């Protein structure tokens, strides 16, 4: 029962904080490290790659997610590196499971 309470608390906090995305303009994909809380009307993170290796990242409304813009849902999902919040949440859920069970 304590595990459910902890999970509900985490979900509530993540929903209350709003969407966060990586934001940069014309940089190498792995050098984009600036994070921004998106405005209320932006519900997706986006990445846009030009013909070379430069990318732009930020927040957009889902209606503006048309090719060649690549959009995704979830905090910091527009990262070029597979680590981040998903790896952190996996470790956190494992720790909570170990503590409360």
Residue pairs with C-beta under 8 A, 6 or more apart in sequence:
2 100
3 96
3 97
3 100
3 101
6 96
6 100
7 93
7 96
10 92
14 75
17 37
18 37
18 38
18 40
19 37
19 38
19 42
19 43
19 44
19 45
19 59
19 74
19 75
20 35
20 36
20 37
20 38
20 75
20 76
21 35
21 36
21 38
21 45
21 46
21 57
21 58
21 59
21 75
21 76
21 77
21 78
22 32
22 33
22 34
22 35
22 36
22 45
22 57
22 58
22 76
22 78
22 79
23 32
23 34
23 35
23 36
23 57
23 58
23 59
24 31
24 32
24 33
24 34
24 55
24 56
24 57
24 58
25 56
25 58
26 50
26 54
26 55
26 56
27 54
27 55
28 53
28 54
28 55
29 49
29 53
29 55
29 80
30 80
30 81
32 55
32 57
32 79
32 80
35 76
36 58
36 59
38 45
38 59
39 59
41 61
42 59
42 60
42 61
43 61
43 62
43 73
44 59
44 60
44 61
44 62
44 65
44 71
44 72
44 73
45 57
45 58
45 59
45 60
45 71
45 72
45 73
45 74
45 76
45 77
45 78
46 57
46 58
46 59
46 60
46 64
46 65
46 69
46 70
46 71
46 72
46 78
47 55
47 56
47 57
47 69
47 70
47 72
47 78
47 80
48 55
48 56
48 57
48 68
48 69
48 70
49 55
49 68
49 70
50 56
55 80
57 78
58 78
60 69
60 71
62 71
65 71
70 78
72 78
74 85
75 85
76 84
76 85
